[in-house]
Every structure is written in C-alpha cells, then in structure tokens.
Amino acid sequence: MTANAAFWSVGGAKFSLKDRGILPRSIHIGYICAGWLGLIVSGVCFVLPAVLITGVGISLLAIAFPGHLQKNVET
C-alpha cells in the first residue's frame, strides 16, 4: 500500500493538518507503510521539528535577555 492510499484509507478527505488528531494518524500511516520502523520514523519526523524550533527559540530568548528568565529570589 502506498502512502497516498494509506492516507485516504485511514482518514479520507475530511482530515486536514489543522485537525487535532494528525499526530496519531501520521504515526499510523507510517506503521501501515513500513511497520514498526515506519511508526518510529514518522513519529520522530513529526515531533522533532517542533521540539527543535521551540528549543532554539527559547535558547535565543535566553541569550538575548540573559537575566529575565531567572526567578527573582530575595535573600
């Protein structure tokens, strides 16, 4: 089964990227197309970009504003 056929068999035309269940669907399609390895690869490829973008964004904020992310504690 091709990835395109797997997508349409899992969700049909009503599913879009704005839907809340896109992560489980994409992982399921990876599982259908390539088994357990496809499940793992599709999950990592779906989640990793968001993690990296968020981590880089927070890191850049911490570099740009060095003292603002620490909690103020009076002694």
C-alpha positions as CSV (number, residue, x, y, z in Angstrom):
1,M,0.0,0.0,0.0
2,T,1.4,3.4,-0.9
3,A,1.5,6.3,1.4
4,N,-1.2,8.1,-0.5
5,A,-3.5,5.1,-0.4
6,A,-2.8,4.7,3.3
7,F,-3.7,8.3,4.0
8,W,-7.0,8.0,2.2
9,S,-7.9,4.7,3.8
10,V,-7.1,6.0,7.3
11,G,-8.8,9.3,7.2
12,G,-10.4,10.3,4.0
13,A,-10.8,13.8,2.6
14,K,-12.2,15.3,5.7
15,F,-8.8,15.2,7.6
16,S,-6.5,18.2,7.3
17,L,-3.3,19.4,9.0
18,K,-5.4,21.6,11.3
19,D,-7.2,18.6,12.8
20,R,-6.3,17.7,16.4
21,G,-5.6,14.0,15.6
22,I,-3.0,14.4,12.9
23,L,-0.1,13.1,15.0
24,P,-1.7,9.6,15.7
25,R,-2.8,9.5,12.1
26,S,0.6,10.2,10.7
27,I,2.2,7.6,13.0
28,H,-0.5,5.1,12.0
29,I,0.2,5.8,8.3
30,G,3.9,5.2,9.0
31,Y,3.1,2.0,10.7
32,I,0.9,0.9,7.7
33,C,3.6,1.7,5.2
34,A,6.7,0.4,6.9
35,G,5.7,-1.4,10.1
36,W,7.3,-0.6,13.5
37,L,10.2,1.2,11.9
38,G,7.8,3.4,9.9
39,L,5.9,4.1,13.1
40,I,9.0,5.3,14.9
41,V,10.4,7.3,12.0
42,S,7.2,9.0,11.3
43,G,6.7,9.9,14.9
44,V,10.2,11.3,15.3
45,C,9.9,13.2,12.0
46,F,6.6,14.7,13.1
47,V,7.7,15.8,16.6
48,L,11.4,16.6,16.3
49,P,11.0,19.8,14.2
50,A,8.6,21.3,16.7
51,V,10.9,20.4,19.6
52,L,13.9,21.9,17.8
53,I,12.1,25.1,16.8
54,T,10.8,25.6,20.3
55,G,14.2,24.8,21.9
56,V,16.1,27.1,19.6
57,G,13.5,29.9,20.2
58,I,13.8,29.6,24.0
59,S,17.6,29.5,23.7
60,L,17.7,32.6,21.6
61,L,15.5,34.4,24.1
62,A,17.7,33.3,26.9
63,I,20.8,34.6,25.0
64,A,19.1,37.9,24.1
65,F,17.7,38.6,27.6
66,P,20.2,36.9,29.9
67,G,18.7,37.9,33.3
68,H,15.0,37.9,32.5
69,L,14.3,34.1,32.6
70,Q,15.6,33.6,36.2
71,K,13.3,33.8,39.1
72,N,13.9,36.7,41.4
73,V,14.7,35.5,44.9
74,E,15.4,37.9,47.7
75,T,17.8,36.8,50.4
